[in-house]
Amino acid sequence: MIKSAAIVKTKTLAPWRELRLQKRKAKKIAMLERKAIKQYYPSRIDAPIIEVQAAPQDDAPPTRTELEAKATELGIRFDGRTKDKKLGQLIQDRLSTGE
């Protein structure tokens, strides 16, 4: 219990905490210095905007909607529980029989 307001106690930190605090302060100062000297190279205002569109891949596996459309066209019965792999196999079987 402190009886007088004139007595001020300072808590000493453990050596490992002191070292950790010093490292944290050093990292913060280094970050602020890097931000201060960072150079920005903005693009021109009248520069043309280039949009890159990915070309559709022919070797990509068919989507679920494509499989469903082909199965409906061939008269194959399926429902929502039928997996894409199984539906693809049913379509391949139907096409291979020549029907």
C-alpha positions as CSV (number, residue, x, y, z in Angstrom):
1,M,0.0,0.0,0.0
2,I,1.4,3.4,-1.0
3,K,0.7,6.0,1.6
4,S,2.2,9.0,-0.2
5,A,1.5,10.3,-3.7
6,A,5.1,11.5,-3.9
7,I,6.4,7.9,-4.0
8,V,6.4,6.7,-7.6
9,K,7.3,3.2,-8.4
10,T,8.5,2.2,-11.8
11,K,8.2,-1.4,-12.9
12,T,11.3,-2.8,-14.4
13,L,10.9,-5.1,-17.4
14,A,12.5,-8.5,-17.7
15,P,15.5,-8.5,-20.0
16,W,13.8,-10.6,-22.7
17,R,10.8,-8.2,-22.7
18,E,13.1,-5.2,-22.9
19,L,14.9,-6.7,-25.9
20,R,11.6,-7.6,-27.5
21,L,10.4,-4.0,-27.1
22,Q,13.6,-2.6,-28.5
23,K,13.4,-4.9,-31.6
24,R,9.7,-3.8,-32.1
25,K,10.6,-0.1,-32.0
26,A,13.5,-0.7,-34.4
27,K,11.3,-2.4,-36.9
28,K,8.7,0.4,-36.7
29,I,11.4,3.0,-37.3
30,A,12.7,1.1,-40.2
31,M,9.2,0.7,-41.7
32,L,8.6,4.5,-41.4
33,E,11.9,5.2,-43.1
34,R,11.1,2.9,-46.0
35,K,7.8,4.5,-46.4
36,A,9.4,8.0,-46.4
37,I,11.8,7.2,-49.3
38,K,9.4,5.0,-51.3
39,Q,9.0,6.2,-54.9
40,Y,5.7,5.9,-56.7
41,Y,5.4,5.6,-60.4
42,P,1.7,6.3,-61.3
43,S,0.5,5.6,-64.8
44,R,-0.3,8.4,-67.2
45,I,-3.9,9.6,-67.2
46,D,-4.3,9.2,-70.9
47,A,-2.7,5.8,-71.0
48,P,-4.9,3.2,-72.7
49,I,-6.5,0.6,-70.5
50,I,-5.6,-2.9,-71.6
51,E,-8.0,-5.7,-70.6
52,V,-6.7,-9.2,-70.9
53,Q,-9.3,-11.8,-71.5
54,A,-8.5,-15.5,-71.1
55,A,-9.2,-17.5,-74.2
56,P,-11.5,-20.4,-73.6
57,Q,-9.6,-23.7,-73.4
58,D,-10.7,-26.5,-75.6
59,D,-9.2,-29.1,-73.4
60,A,-11.1,-28.0,-70.3
61,P,-13.5,-30.5,-68.8
62,P,-17.2,-29.9,-69.7
63,T,-19.3,-28.0,-67.2
64,R,-22.3,-29.4,-65.4
65,T,-24.7,-27.5,-67.6
66,E,-23.1,-28.8,-70.8
67,L,-23.2,-32.4,-69.4
68,E,-26.9,-31.9,-68.5
69,A,-27.8,-30.5,-71.9
70,K,-26.0,-33.4,-73.7
71,A,-27.6,-36.0,-71.4
72,T,-31.1,-34.5,-72.0
73,E,-30.4,-34.5,-75.8
74,L,-29.4,-38.2,-75.7
75,G,-32.4,-39.1,-73.4
76,I,-30.3,-40.2,-70.4
77,R,-32.1,-40.1,-67.1
78,F,-30.3,-38.3,-64.3
79,D,-31.0,-36.2,-61.2
80,G,-29.1,-33.8,-59.0
81,R,-27.4,-36.6,-57.1
82,T,-25.7,-37.9,-60.2
83,K,-22.0,-36.8,-60.1
84,D,-20.4,-35.1,-63.1
85,K,-18.0,-38.0,-63.6
86,K,-20.8,-40.6,-63.7
87,L,-22.9,-38.4,-66.0
88,G,-19.9,-38.0,-68.4
89,Q,-19.4,-41.8,-68.3
90,L,-23.1,-42.4,-69.2
91,I,-22.8,-39.9,-72.1
92,Q,-19.7,-41.7,-73.4
93,D,-21.4,-45.1,-73.1
94,R,-24.4,-43.8,-75.1
95,L,-22.2,-42.2,-77.8
96,S,-20.0,-45.3,-78.1
97,T,-23.1,-47.6,-78.7
98,G,-24.0,-45.3,-81.6
99,E,-27.5,-44.6,-80.5
